[in-house]
Amino acid sequence: MFYKNVEFYNVAEIIEQEVEKCFTRIPDKLRVALNESAKLRAFSTAGCEIRFNLKSETGKIVLKTESESHLAEVYQGVFKVVSHIISPEPTEIPISLPGNMELLNKITKEKKFPFDAYLTRVILPHLAPTNMVKIEGDFALPTKEQTPKTRYLAYGSSITHGSSACRPTGTYTMRTAQLLGVDLINLGFGGGAHCESQMADYIAERNDWDFATLELGINMVGGFETADFKKRVEYFIEKISATHPEQWIFCMDLFTFYADFEPASTKQDEFRRIVKETVEKLNMPKLIHIDGREILKNSSGLMIDLVHPSPEGMEEIAKNLTQYIRKFLLKS
């Protein structure tokens, strides 16, 4: 969405407060209809960016988080400029163009990088609700030619959201998008990927994505019965794929996690089977099942909870997923 000649990318609504403005990644009407975790995590700005072309010599953006301090990153096109720690106190991010813009622009054009060098991107903290306090400067909106033509939508749990990633651009979704040269729409909700029909309907209604990954199961394996999971997943996958038969949709079941190391545990295998069989029964040419264990193969890529990928695990997922997706996209 657009505000004062800047784009708030991956932001569905701005909610006005007394002085600040907070962002939600999904429409607020949908947000309040979801489970409690998704309601809260929708305010976390995973995959959200403030994008603009700077016309004045300098500008500034003032942000704050609602609780703990978190990292934001500034990019000029594909080139990293600087990181900033955004705290619960108003934090100023000064904006100016680098002195070597002509060279950055030349390299960008020669290498055909996906983002224009003159496009400034403030990549917001992925784990924290981030509020905008002030924005000052002479800005112009991005043009279509300045951003990737292809958009990748990712739905899933805290793993998709980016838990345990060290920086906003270190999530597996962002790294996958970078490796593929596409733009990311992050719809990961820590603890809240419950495959509600309302969320399926919302993703199906969107016409701004070209391919999608649906990470299914880890947030439901503990609190949902198998029959309920099956009912939700069948609707979720069928609704989205039937509405978008021309888009590649990759349905990932559970990544490697602690239950896989417990011989007596079988529920996770039932959940994986449900995802696989749902895809097979629909028998659609661009609907693909992915075994999560084939994407995160190395168990040393897990955090100590044996659920969330470490930064190394995030990178492994990104590299394997990129390789997998690229095979199919090349067929299009």
Secondary structure, DSSP 8 states (H G I E B T S, - for coil): -EETTEEEET--EEEE-SS-EEEESS-HHHHTTS-HHHHHHTTB-TT-EEEEEE-SSEEEEEEEESSS-EEEEEEETTEEEEEEEE-SS-EEEEEE--TTHHHHHHHHHHHT-SS-TT-EEEE--SSSBEEEEEEES-EE---GGGS-S-EEEEEESHHHHTTT-SSGGGSHHHHHHHHHT-EEEEEE-TTT----HHHHHHHHH--S-SEEEEE-STTTTTTS-HHHHHHHHHHHHHHHHHH-TTSEEEEE---S-GGGG-TT--HHHHHHHHHHHHHHHH--TTEEEE-GGGTS--GGGB-TTSSSB-HHHHHHHHHHHHHHHHHHHTT-
